[in-house]
Amino acid sequence: METMEYARGRDWYIEATKPHGGFCFVHENSIHAVWGHLRSGDIALRDLRVWLACHELQARRCTLKRGRKPRFALDELHGLVGGVGGQHIRRSLRALEKLGLLRFREHELITMPFEVTDTPGRPVPVPRTVIRHLSKSRGRAYIATVLGHLVRCLYYKNGVCRSGGWCKASWVSEVFDVAVRAVKDARSRLVQIGVLRVLRADQLRLNRLGRPLVVCLSWMSESAPRTAQSTTKSAPPREHKKLSSRRVDHQKPAPASDSAGSRTRAKAPNLKDIMEADLKDPSRLASLLAQARQRGWVGSCEADSLGVFAAAAHARRVASHNQPGLFLWLVRERAWHVLSGYDDDVGRRMLRRMHDFGSEMIIRRGATRPSGRAEQSVS
């Protein structure tokens, strides 16, 4: 592909009969319909990935001879989405079929949501390499960024795919309900791996339309990750040693070096003495959040609650040593600007787990409970 630096006129568009590896049509209104169910909590992010992988299954059978019936198998879908076992694929299909977003049968596969059948919208020619990449991707903001840029930058007209368009990070954030910072981080990663290419433009157009971008039609996906070992089947006796990382070759292993581990785990969480175990447990993080609110470091809004949990995820991911110290600095200074979109996603999952276990009352009681002296004076 020739070098392009400045977006002027329409000379910077890329046109091809089809992208490298082919493409599959994903209608614009279908994307918004499925993402709307994701925003409302009706489906999970894994269910969205399964829905995208079903488009790849259809594209693989588009050249069948007339009269032959296609056959769709769960094993093939599992290979695209990944994961251990296969029960999660069945659960995702049941959730999608219950909402009318998908119909998966042995000889029939319909990916058009029922609610947009009459008005499916513009067909987006998504490269199959990108579809396979999204089927294995993690991160809500990352997938939203890819889908948003595909909608704004890919077109199909007169039998030709045209790549090129203008897209604002704020538009992706508003339409897909993700953070602007996470969208910019995801776009930087897409540029780094070669999916997108950013061009230069005058400041007036940048302010009005956003960045000029080109989706690379010759991009090849990264190498597939190592497949995880199945936990749904019992392994033969000779392979048990491969499934356990704690196995030792001698018969009498040495005792654990930290004999006081049970006592440290029993200690109540304290901001003056934060431990690494506190950053992994949502209920202990909830107690630290309540103490931080008492000191006035963070407010009682939901954004600060997410920031504390995302700070714990950031400290665990970044700090090679002294994770509690980094977490304490992030919370005390409210340095949410250094957190990435991945940290926000991990923190949001931990916060959801905390609410599921009923730890929200811990935060409320901890934030409004008077001290012991005040209780004595009142009594």
Helices and strands as residue ranges (DSSP letters): E 14-16, E 23-27, H 28-40, H 45-60, H 74-81, H 87-98, E 103-104, E 109-110, G 114-116, E 123-127, H 128-135, H 140-153, E 154-157, E 160-163, E 165-167, H 169-176, H 180-193, E 196-198, H 203-209, E 211-215, G 237-239, H 240-243, H 261-266, G 276-279, H 282-294, H 302-318, H 323-333, G 336-338, H 341-356, H 360-368, H 372-378
